[in-house]
Amino acid sequence: RVIRSAVSPADCAPAWSPDRFRREFGLEPGQPVVAVVAQLIPRKGHGLLLAAWPAIRARFPGARLLVFGTGPLEGELVALAG
């Protein structure tokens, strides 16, 4: 499910090429990736995603999770991620 943002996609044009992005984060071409860009606050559901991540990895062993954001839950989410 996609949750729309109030930010216009045109304002967020990527500054990096896909190849540079993959290199920066150590991603292989075709590797499954889940990326979240959001404030680290309860209503964004990061904790639910982290709780579900082991099941996702069981089905897609090579999958990577990238979380971009800051907020009051940062320390708690880092601890959950291990």
C-alpha positions in Angstrom: 0.0 0.0 0.0 1.3 3.5 -0.8 0.7 6.3 1.7 0.9 9.6 -0.2 3.0 12.5 1.1 2.4 16.2 1.0 5.8 16.5 -0.7 5.8 16.8 -4.5 7.9 14.1 -6.1 9.2 16.7 -8.6 10.8 18.5 -5.6 12.7 15.3 -4.8 14.4 14.4 -8.1 17.3 12.1 -7.3 20.7 13.7 -7.3 22.4 10.4 -7.6 22.3 7.8 -10.4 20.9 4.4 -9.5 24.4 3.0 -9.8 25.8 5.5 -7.3 23.0 4.8 -4.9 23.7 1.0 -5.1 27.4 1.6 -4.6 26.8 3.9 -1.6 24.6 1.4 0.2 26.3 -1.8 -0.9 23.4 -3.0 -3.0 23.6 -5.6 -5.8 21.7 -5.0 -9.1 18.3 -6.7 -8.7 18.6 -7.1 -5.0 15.2 -6.6 -3.2 15.2 -3.3 -1.2 12.7 -1.7 1.1 13.4 1.9 1.7 11.5 4.2 4.1 11.9 7.9 4.1 10.0 9.4 7.0 10.2 11.1 10.4 10.9 8.5 13.1 7.6 9.0 14.9 5.0 6.4 16.1 2.4 7.0 13.5 4.8 6.2 10.7 4.9 2.5 11.8 8.6 1.8 11.7 8.2 -0.5 14.7 5.7 -2.6 12.8 8.1 -2.9 9.8 11.0 -3.9 12.0 8.7 -6.5 13.7 7.8 -7.9 10.3 11.3 -7.8 8.9 12.4 -11.3 10.0 9.4 -12.8 8.1 10.2 -10.7 5.0 13.9 -11.8 5.2 12.8 -15.4 5.5 10.9 -15.1 2.2 13.5 -12.8 0.5 16.8 -13.7 2.1 18.8 -11.1 0.2 16.5 -8.3 0.9 17.9 -5.1 2.5 16.1 -2.5 4.6 17.1 1.2 4.3 15.6 3.7 6.8 16.1 7.4 6.2 14.9 9.9 8.8 15.3 11.4 12.2 13.0 11.8 15.1 12.3 10.9 18.7 12.1 7.1 18.1 15.6 7.0 16.6 17.3 5.4 19.5 14.5 2.9 20.1 14.4 1.9 16.5 18.2 1.4 16.3 18.0 -0.9 19.3 15.1 -2.9 17.7 17.1 -3.2 14.5 20.0 -4.6 16.5 
